[in-house]
Amino acid sequence: MFDWQVIQDSLPAFAGGLGVCLVLLLISVGTGFVVSVPLAVARVSSNRALWMPVWLFTYVFRGTPLLVQLFVVYYGFAQFEAVRESFLWPLLREAWFCAWLAFALNTTAYTTEIFAGALRASPHGEVEAARAYGLSGLKLYTRVLLPSALRRALPQYSNEVVGTMHATAIVSTVTLVDVTRVARDVYANHLLPAEAFGTAAVIYFALTFTMVGGFKLLERRFLRHLQTERRPAAA
């Protein structure tokens, strides 16, 4: 039998944890999106000096767990005296900055590869048509290739955003009070695991449902032409 009074009393704390989760998600995903677009362009470049550093960056951050990256940023940098004496120390000693930095770098790595894959999948005819209109270089990317690739990348990108939201559950390890941390505190105070973690699960499920629904609307809006192409012809 659920103790609804404990859940009701804990709702303000869960609301605060939800705020931490959403703020971290927005600033991390926003940073990752902005940075990954030029990195994706460099990733598909034929110039080795451009794509190799980007490949190395994405390889490292996609090849190591986000929790390890968070620990390296928050705990690891602090052991170096040069870091503690640098102008960056006031930022690197703050849990919020470290969490943002780790999450932003991680989602940038994944998003770069998602966008790069979408750019590689650009139809050859689309590129040739743009060049026939005299577009090349920056104009070719900004007016044709990137808008088209970003639309095609929506399904994969939505998975990355939802995955990043789920990953925010680890930020309590660096002292931030998120939804999972609140659930742990409620459990520790009342020894009611179903109420504590069940409430957290409902919150995460509601967030996931809302985000997936929002991305589905975007896909319906921006990928309508692809859905029309896949529809079987009438007999």
C-alpha positions, 0 to 999 in steps of 0.5 A, spaced: 500 500 500 502 506 497 503 512 503 500 517 498 502 522 504 509 521 503 509 522 496 505 529 496 509 531 502 515 530 497 512 533 491 516 540 492 522 537 492 521 533 486 519 539 482 526 542 484 529 536 482 525 536 475 528 543 474 535 541 475 534 536 470 531 540 465 535 546 466 541 541 465 538 538 459 537 544 455 543 548 456 547 541 454 543 539 448 543 547 446 550 547 446 551 540 443 547 542 437 550 549 436 557 546 436 556 539 433 553 543 426 560 546 424 563 539 427 559 535 422 561 539 416 568 538 418 567 531 419 565 529 412 570 534 409 575 530 405 581 534 408 584 530 413 586 536 417 579 537 418 576 531 419 581 527 423 581 531 430 573 531 430 573 523 429 578 523 434 574 527 439 567 523 437 571 517 438 574 518 445 567 521 448 563 516 445 567 510 447 567 512 454 561 512 459 558 519 461 559 517 468 567 517 467 567 523 463 563 527 469 568 524 474 574 526 470 571 533 469 569 534 477 574 530 481 580 529 476 582 536 474 582 538 481 588 534 483 592 538 478 595 544 481 596 548 475 588 547 474 587 550 481 591 556 480 588 557 473 583 562 471 578 556 470 578 554 477 572 558 479 568 555 474 571 547 475 570 547 482 562 548 481 558 542 480 553 546 475 559 548 470 562 541 471 556 537 469 554 542 463 561 541 461 561 533 461 554 533 458 555 538 453 561 534 450 558 528 450 552 530 447 556 534 442 560 527 440 554 523 439 550 529 435 556 530 431 556 523 428 548 523 427 549 530 423 555 527 419 551 521 417 545 525 415 550 529 411 553 523 408 546 521 406 544 527 402 541 525 395 546 526 389 541 529 385 540 534 391 547 536 391 547 537 383 541 541 383 544 546 388 550 546 384 546 547 377 543 554 381 550 556 382 551 554 389 557 552 392 561 552 399 558 555 405 552 557 401 551 550 399 551 547 406 547 553 409 541 553 404 541 546 402 545 541 405 544 542 412 537 544 412 536 537 409 540 533 413 538 536 420 531 534 418 533 527 416 537 527 422 530 528 427 529 521 429 536 519 431 537 526 434 530 525 438 533 519 441 540 522 443 536 528 447 531 523 450 538 519 452 541 525 455 535 526 459 535 520 462 543 520 463 541 526 468 540 521 473 547 521 474 548 528 476 547 527 483 554 524 484 557 531 483 552 534 489 547 536 484 540 535 487 536 532 481 530 527 481 534 521 482 537 524 488 530 527 491 528 519 490 534 517 494 533 522 500 526 520 500 527 513 501 533 514 506 528 518 510 522 514 510 524 507 507 519 507 502 522 505 495 516 504 491 514 511 493 521 514 492 523 511 486 516 510 483 515 517 483 521 518 480 520 513 474 513 517 473 516 523 472 522 521 467 516 517 464 512 523 463 518 527 460 520 522 455 513 521 453 512 529 452 519 529 449 518 523 444 511 526 442 514 533 441 519 530 436 514 526 433 510 533 431 517 535 428 518 529 424 511 530 421 512 537 420 519 537 417 519 529 414 512 530 411 515 529 404 519 523 405 513 520 408 509 521 402 515 518 398 514 512 402 507 511 401 505 506 396 502 508 390 494 507 389 492 501 385 
